[in-house]
């Protein structure tokens, strides 16, 4: 954990599965105070169950990527979306000032492409309702048929160094955008300008 000059943003919680767990985030995100909440094998159910540990850290920013393992368990797109919505609503309620970045489920084998596109479309639509930023990793990582770019993986699921590089190149500007959003979950009220001008 670098408590150095660059952690002016406060702690950054990365929440997800083995894709997140396997990242060398301290090296790739210099100046960030990174807390890695990636757990290999985790599904959306698992993240719902352990969300308290993330909230207890009071991170200033949360970047979430979860859902691909649910597909291996034959969970429906609807199941994934419902759980991710629960995660986001809970984070927003418990961490009203936090910046939240929802990352799309990244591609894997093309046989999962339609389900993943369906999940991502719903999450993209839901993110603004909890004042979360959306990061679509699909264009950077998928082939035309929805297969994870073979240059980025050795097993059609996990990322190699090139795959992580592609992710980080999208994540850094994604975090910048998330930090520009108003964190507030309450309806934004315009001030009463009556006579104050």
Phi, psi and omega in degrees: 000118178268115175268020188287198187304325193276354184273033178295343179282349190083180185292143176250115177265121174259118188244129180173210185248212183297331178300317178286314183304322186282356184278143176267065193295324180300320179287321186278336181240067184299141180088353177265142174268087191272134168244117184267108177256032175276133178231120182304135176086353184294140172256178177298326177300317181296319180293319175305316185292330185250017183297332179304324180294324177292313182298322180299335179281348183048053180294149177282332181223138176236126174246120187248131167218112183209153173136336186293326180290332176302322183294325177295332177271009178064029174285150181283160174302321181299320179299314180297311182299315181300316180294318180294322176299318177300315179302313184293318179297318180295314178301315183295321181291315186278334181233067189300335181267352185290149168273134181238131176240118176265122178259141179297154170294127183280158180297158169223222176301143186299341179294344178263358192301315184296317179297315182295318177300319180297312178302310185296323179297317180293319181292322177301319180287329185278326187312313183296337183290341176246022180053044176253146174278156182242134176237112180268107181272353186302309184301327182280341192237346185258146165282174183301326182275005178092002176286141171298128181310121183300339177293342187256001187206153175253349185223016179067018181214301182278157183263141170267188184301318179297321179296316178296323179299317179298320179295311183299323179298333176270325185293319184300306176295330177298317178295320178300315179296318181299322184284348176271347181285146171293129184284341191298133181266348180285157178302134182282120181263130172284141180293151175283112185267011184304107175077355185274349188293000000 
